[in-house]
Each structure stands twice: as C-alpha cells, then as structure tokens.
Amino acid sequence: MKTVNLQVRINEDLKQEVSSILKTQGLSYTSMLDALFRQIIKEHRIPFAIALPTAPIDETPT
C-alpha cells in the first residue's frame, strides 16, 4: 500500500507529553495515527468525546 507524509503543527509541550506516553506503550506516532485513522473509518466517527476547552487555547503558530 502506498504511503504519504502528513505534516501537522502542534504545541511543543503537548508533543513531548504524548511522545512520553507513546514510548511507554512501544508505539510510534505513525502506528498511533494509523490505528486512529483505521478506527475512524471503522466507526465512521471520532472514537472519543471531544469537548470545548474550559480556558482559551493559544493557537498562535510558533
């Protein structure tokens, strides 16, 4: 199966925290995103609840 590159912008602290969690699970970003995308296709929805943040998020690109 042909693969493509996916580029995203994300808060550095958030990335570091997720990286630590994935490392303890023995997962890479690629394997985690592949599993997430497959679950979205299977369920035809985001497989978890998404709520609005209680505090404003600074989304200014760095």
N, CA, C and O atoms as CSV, one atom per row, in Angstrom:
chain,resi,resn,atom,element,x,y,z
A,1,MET,N,N,0.846,-1.176,0.000
A,1,MET,CA,C,0.000,0.000,0.000
A,1,MET,C,C,0.893,1.241,0.000
A,1,MET,O,O,1.859,1.327,0.758
A,2,LYS,N,N,0.554,2.188,-0.856
A,2,LYS,CA,C,1.307,3.427,-0.954
A,2,LYS,C,C,1.091,4.269,0.304
A,2,LYS,O,O,-0.024,4.344,0.819
A,3,THR,N,N,2.149,4.895,0.792
A,3,THR,CA,C,2.043,5.764,1.965
A,3,THR,C,C,2.311,7.209,1.559
A,3,THR,O,O,2.919,7.472,0.521
A,4,VAL,N,N,1.851,8.140,2.389
A,4,VAL,CA,C,2.070,9.567,2.168
A,4,VAL,C,C,2.588,10.178,3.461
A,4,VAL,O,O,2.401,9.622,4.543
A,5,ASN,N,N,3.238,11.325,3.338
A,5,ASN,CA,C,3.676,12.066,4.517
A,5,ASN,C,C,2.550,12.980,4.970
A,5,ASN,O,O,1.820,13.534,4.148
A,6,LEU,N,N,2.414,13.135,6.279
A,6,LEU,CA,C,1.407,14.006,6.868
A,6,LEU,C,C,2.140,14.966,7.797
A,6,LEU,O,O,2.824,14.536,8.727
A,7,GLN,N,N,2.000,16.254,7.549
A,7,GLN,CA,C,2.681,17.251,8.360
A,7,GLN,C,C,1.649,18.007,9.185
A,7,GLN,O,O,0.653,18.490,8.647
A,8,VAL,N,N,1.885,18.110,10.502
A,8,VAL,CA,C,0.965,18.826,11.387
A,8,VAL,C,C,1.739,19.783,12.279
A,8,VAL,O,O,2.927,19.591,12.535
A,9,ARG,N,N,1.059,20.805,12.743
A,9,ARG,CA,C,1.634,21.730,13.727
A,9,ARG,C,C,0.953,21.445,15.057
A,9,ARG,O,O,-0.270,21.322,15.127
A,10,ILE,N,N,1.755,21.342,16.107
A,10,ILE,CA,C,1.209,21.029,17.421
A,10,ILE,C,C,2.075,21.697,18.485
A,10,ILE,O,O,3.273,21.900,18.286
A,11,ASN,N,N,1.466,22.034,19.604
A,11,ASN,CA,C,2.168,22.632,20.727
A,11,ASN,C,C,3.314,21.722,21.161
A,11,ASN,O,O,3.128,20.514,21.302
A,12,GLU,N,N,4.489,22.295,21.372
A,12,GLU,CA,C,5.680,21.513,21.708
A,12,GLU,C,C,5.519,20.722,23.009
A,12,GLU,O,O,5.925,19.562,23.078
A,13,ASP,N,N,4.932,21.335,24.035
A,13,ASP,CA,C,4.736,20.629,25.309
A,13,ASP,C,C,3.782,19.447,25.143
A,13,ASP,O,O,4.006,18.376,25.707
A,14,LEU,N,N,2.724,19.647,24.372
A,14,LEU,CA,C,1.768,18.577,24.105
A,14,LEU,C,C,2.456,17.422,23.373
A,14,LEU,O,O,2.237,16.255,23.698
A,15,LYS,N,N,3.282,17.755,22.393
A,15,LYS,CA,C,4.011,16.733,21.639
A,15,LYS,C,C,4.924,15.933,22.557
A,15,LYS,O,O,4.980,14.707,22.458
A,16,GLN,N,N,5.635,16.608,23.442
A,16,GLN,CA,C,6.548,15.917,24.354
A,16,GLN,C,C,5.795,14.980,25.295
A,16,GLN,O,O,6.240,13.862,25.552
A,17,GLU,N,N,4.662,15.435,25.802
A,17,GLU,CA,C,3.874,14.603,26.711
A,17,GLU,C,C,3.340,13.359,25.994
A,17,GLU,O,O,3.399,12.251,26.528
A,18,VAL,N,N,2.821,13.556,24.789
A,18,VAL,CA,C,2.325,12.416,24.006
A,18,VAL,C,C,3.472,11.481,23.655
A,18,VAL,O,O,3.313,10.262,23.704
A,19,SER,N,N,4.613,12.032,23.305
A,19,SER,CA,C,5.783,11.217,22.971
A,19,SER,C,C,6.166,10.306,24.127
A,19,SER,O,O,6.476,9.133,23.916
A,20,SER,N,N,6.147,10.832,25.342
A,20,SER,CA,C,6.471,10.028,26.527
A,20,SER,C,C,5.478,8.889,26.710
A,20,SER,O,O,5.870,7.764,27.021
A,21,ILE,N,N,4.205,9.173,26.521
A,21,ILE,CA,C,3.168,8.148,26.678
A,21,ILE,C,C,3.313,7.078,25.603
A,21,ILE,O,O,3.260,5.885,25.900
A,22,LEU,N,N,3.496,7.504,24.350
A,22,LEU,CA,C,3.654,6.537,23.264
A,22,LEU,C,C,4.872,5.648,23.489
A,22,LEU,O,O,4.828,4.447,23.220
A,23,LYS,N,N,5.957,6.237,23.981
A,23,LYS,CA,C,7.181,5.470,24.229
A,23,LYS,C,C,6.927,4.359,25.243
A,23,LYS,O,O,7.419,3.243,25.071
A,24,THR,N,N,6.161,4.650,26.303
A,24,THR,CA,C,5.877,3.614,27.311
A,24,THR,C,C,5.011,2.500,26.739
A,24,THR,O,O,5.025,1.377,27.243
A,25,GLN,N,N,4.257,2.811,25.686
A,25,GLN,CA,C,3.389,1.826,25.044
A,25,GLN,C,C,4.089,1.113,23.885
A,25,GLN,O,O,3.534,0.191,23.288
A,26,GLY,N,N,5.306,1.547,23.576
A,26,GLY,CA,C,6.039,0.952,22.462
A,26,GLY,C,C,5.474,1.336,21.105
A,26,GLY,O,O,5.575,0.572,20.145
A,27,LEU,N,N,4.876,2.526,21.024
A,27,LEU,CA,C,4.245,2.978,19.786
A,27,LEU,C,C,4.967,4.183,19.198
A,27,LEU,O,O,5.559,4.984,19.921
A,28,SER,N,N,4.910,4.295,17.889
A,28,SER,CA,C,5.408,5.473,17.189
A,28,SER,C,C,4.211,6.366,16.854
A,28,SER,O,O,3.060,5.942,16.958
A,29,TYR,N,N,4.498,7.604,16.452
A,29,TYR,CA,C,3.413,8.482,16.008
A,29,TYR,C,C,2.701,7.856,14.813
A,29,TYR,O,O,1.476,7.917,14.714
A,30,THR,N,N,3.466,7.257,13.910
A,30,THR,CA,C,2.884,6.642,12.720
A,30,THR,C,C,1.924,5.517,13.081
A,30,THR,O,O,0.810,5.462,12.559
A,31,SER,N,N,2.347,4.617,13.969
A,31,SER,CA,C,1.474,3.494,14.330
A,31,SER,C,C,0.237,3.972,15.086
A,31,SER,O,O,-0.851,3.425,14.905
A,32,MET,N,N,0.398,4.990,15.933
A,32,MET,CA,C,-0.740,5.526,16.674
A,32,MET,C,C,-1.740,6.186,15.732
A,32,MET,O,O,-2.945,5.957,15.848
A,33,LEU,N,N,-1.252,7.001,14.802
A,33,LEU,CA,C,-2.153,7.666,13.864
A,33,LEU,C,C,-2.801,6.675,12.908
A,33,LEU,O,O,-3.969,6.834,12.554
A,34,ASP,N,N,-2.062,5.659,12.486
A,34,ASP,CA,C,-2.632,4.626,11.626
A,34,ASP,C,C,-3.793,3.931,12.344
A,34,ASP,O,O,-4.854,3.721,11.756
A,35,ALA,N,N,-3.588,3.577,13.610
A,35,ALA,CA,C,-4.645,2.923,14.393
A,35,ALA,C,C,-5.848,3.857,14.564
A,35,ALA,O,O,-6.993,3.421,14.442
A,36,LEU,N,N,-5.594,5.129,14.845
A,36,LEU,CA,C,-6.677,6.105,14.997
A,36,LEU,C,C,-7.469,6.252,13.704
A,36,LEU,O,O,-8.700,6.223,13.725
A,37,PHE,N,N,-6.778,6.408,12.583
A,37,PHE,CA,C,-7.455,6.577,11.298
A,37,PHE,C,C,-8.283,5.346,10.953
A,37,PHE,O,O,-9.399,5.475,10.449
A,38,ARG,N,N,-7.752,4.153,11.217
A,38,ARG,CA,C,-8.496,2.918,10.935
A,38,ARG,C,C,-9.758,2.822,11.810
A,38,ARG,O,O,-10.802,2.352,11.358
A,39,GLN,N,N,-9.642,3.272,13.061
A,39,GLN,CA,C,-10.801,3.250,13.957
A,39,GLN,C,C,-11.860,4.250,13.499
A,39,GLN,O,O,-13.056,3.965,13.574
A,40,ILE,N,N,-11.432,5.412,13.028
A,40,ILE,CA,C,-12.373,6.405,12.493
A,40,ILE,C,C,-13.129,5.823,11.303
A,40,ILE,O,O,-14.344,5.991,11.195
A,41,ILE,N,N,-12.420,5.145,10.418
A,41,ILE,CA,C,-13.068,4.518,9.261
A,41,ILE,C,C,-14.046,3.444,9.719
A,41,ILE,O,O,-15.170,3.372,9.221
A,42,LYS,N,N,-13.626,2.614,10.660
A,42,LYS,CA,C,-14.469,1.513,11.145
A,42,LYS,C,C,-15.761,2.023,11.783
A,42,LYS,O,O,-16.837,1.485,11.523
A,43,GLU,N,N,-15.656,3.062,12.620
A,43,GLU,CA,C,-16.806,3.561,13.374
A,43,GLU,C,C,-17.541,4.709,12.686
A,43,GLU,O,O,-18.650,5.066,13.085
A,44,HIS,N,N,-16.924,5.289,11.653
A,44,HIS,CA,C,-17.479,6.459,10.966
A,44,HIS,C,C,-17.696,7.619,11.933
A,44,HIS,O,O,-18.657,8.378,11.806
A,45,ARG,N,N,-16.802,7.744,12.886
A,45,ARG,CA,C,-16.846,8.855,13.847
A,45,ARG,C,C,-15.495,8.937,14.550
A,45,ARG,O,O,-14.679,8.021,14.450
A,46,ILE,N,N,-15.265,10.034,15.257
A,46,ILE,CA,C,-14.086,10.152,16.112
A,46,ILE,C,C,-14.329,9.224,17.299
A,46,ILE,O,O,-15.371,9.335,17.946
A,47,PRO,N,N,-13.404,8.311,17.610
A,47,PRO,CA,C,-13.671,7.282,18.625
A,47,PRO,C,C,-13.529,7.736,20.086
A,47,PRO,O,O,-13.272,6.918,20.970
A,48,PHE,N,N,-13.694,9.015,20.328
A,48,PHE,CA,C,-13.672,9.527,21.697
A,48,PHE,C,C,-14.406,10.856,21.712
A,48,PHE,O,O,-14.564,11.500,20.675
A,49,ALA,N,N,-14.854,11.262,22.893
A,49,ALA,CA,C,-15.589,12.523,23.024
A,49,ALA,C,C,-14.630,13.704,22.923
A,49,ALA,O,O,-13.524,13.674,23.464
A,50,ILE,N,N,-15.066,14.725,22.234
A,50,ILE,CA,C,-14.293,15.956,22.135
A,50,ILE,C,C,-15.141,17.064,22.741
A,50,ILE,O,O,-16.279,17.279,22.322
A,51,ALA,N,N,-14.589,17.767,23.727
A,51,ALA,CA,C,-15.306,18.857,24.386
A,51,ALA,C,C,-14.529,20.150,24.195
A,51,ALA,O,O,-13.310,20.137,24.025
A,52,LEU,N,N,-15.237,21.249,24.224
A,52,LEU,CA,C,-14.573,22.538,24.131
A,52,LEU,C,C,-13.733,22.765,25.377
A,52,LEU,O,O,-14.145,22.393,26.476
A,53,PRO,N,N,-12.559,23.371,25.223
A,53,PRO,CA,C,-11.718,23.642,26.390
A,53,PRO,C,C,-12.382,24.656,27.312
A,53,PRO,O,O,-13.144,25.512,26.861
A,54,THR,N,N,-12.091,24.556,28.600
A,54,THR,CA,C,-12.663,25.494,29.561
A,54,THR,C,C,-11.899,26.811,29.571
A,54,THR,O,O,-12.437,27.837,29.988
A,55,ALA,N,N,-10.657,26.793,29.118
A,55,ALA,CA,C,-9.844,28.003,29.044
A,55,ALA,C,C,-9.411,28.199,27.592
A,55,ALA,O,O,-9.248,27.222,26.862
A,56,PRO,N,N,-9.222,29.449,27.165
A,56,PRO,CA,C,-8.773,29.690,25.792
A,56,PRO,C,C,-7.430,29.003,25.522
A,56,PRO,O,O,-6.567,28.923,26.396
A,57,ILE,N,N,-7.282,28.517,24.304
A,57,ILE,CA,C,-6.034,27.882,23.887
A,57,ILE,C,C,-5.312,28.832,22.952
A,57,ILE,O,O,-5.910,29.354,22.012
A,58,ASP,N,N,-4.035,29.059,23.200
A,58,ASP,CA,C,-3.225,29.894,22.322
A,58,ASP,C,C,-2.844,29.062,21.109
A,58,ASP,O,O,-2.024,28.148,21.204
A,59,GLU,N,N,-3.446,29.386,19.965
A,59,GLU,CA,C,-3.173,28.630,18.746
A,59,GLU,C,C,-2.270,29.406,17.803
A,59,GLU,O,O,-2.242,29.127,16.605
A,60,THR,N,N,-1.535,30.371,18.327
A,60,THR,CA,C,-0.625,31.143,17.510
A,60,THR,C,C,0.539,30.261,17.082
A,60,THR,O,O,1.247,29.721,17.932
A,61,PRO,N,N,0.752,30.103,15.754
A,61,PRO,CA,C,1.884,29.273,15.310
A,61,PRO,C,C,3.203,29.837,15.804
A,61,PRO,O,O,3.386,31.052,15.887
A,62,THR,N,N,4.113,28.941,16.128
A,62,THR,CA,C,5.430,29.393,16.596
A,62,THR,C,C,6.421,29.381,15.475
A,62,THR,O,O,7.585,29.730,15.675
